[in-house]
Amino acid sequence: MNFAPAINAKSSVAFGFIDTTSPPYGILAAFNRIKGPKEAVTMPDSDHNNITPQQQGAFFMRSKEVLDSLRTTGDFKPDTGWASH
C-alpha cells in the first residue's frame, strides 16, 4: 500500500474475493493507488493461492497472455475494462 503510488510500470494485479490472507479490499486499495496503466484480474471464487489453486484459472490464463505478449513484443496492453468481467 505504501509503495503502490510509486509504481509507474504497466501492472496486472490478480486477487481472490475470498482471500483472508491478502483480503481483496486491501489489494484493491493498493491497486487504486498505482499510477501506471493497470488491470485487475478478479477471481471471485478464489481464496489464497495455496488453498484454492483450482479457482485461479483467470489469473493463469491472463498471466500467460501477458507473458506471451512481453516475450514477442516487449510490451502488453492492460485490460482496463476489468470491472465489467
Secondary structure in CASP SS format (residue, H / E / C, confidence):
PFRMAT SS
TARGET T0000
AUTHOR 0000-0000-0000
METHOD secondary structure of the structure
MODEL  1
M C 1.00
N C 1.00
F C 1.00
A H 1.00
P H 1.00
A H 1.00
I C 1.00
N C 1.00
A C 1.00
K C 1.00
S E 1.00
S E 1.00
V E 1.00
A E 1.00
F E 1.00
G E 1.00
F C 1.00
I C 1.00
D C 1.00
T C 1.00
T C 1.00
S C 1.00
P C 1.00
P H 1.00
Y H 1.00
G H 1.00
I H 1.00
L H 1.00
A H 1.00
A H 1.00
F H 1.00
N H 1.00
R H 1.00
I C 1.00
K C 1.00
G C 1.00
P C 1.00
K E 1.00
E E 1.00
A E 1.00
V E 1.00
T E 1.00
M E 1.00
P C 1.00
D C 1.00
S C 1.00
D C 1.00
H C 1.00
N C 1.00
N C 1.00
I C 1.00
T C 1.00
P H 1.00
Q H 1.00
Q H 1.00
Q C 1.00
G H 1.00
A H 1.00
F H 1.00
F H 1.00
M H 1.00
R H 1.00
S H 1.00
K H 1.00
E H 1.00
V H 1.00
L H 1.00
D H 1.00
S H 1.00
L H 1.00
R H 1.00
T H 1.00
T H 1.00
G C 1.00
D C 1.00
F C 1.00
K C 1.00
P C 1.00
D C 1.00
T C 1.00
G C 1.00
W H 1.00
A H 1.00
S H 1.00
H C 1.00
END
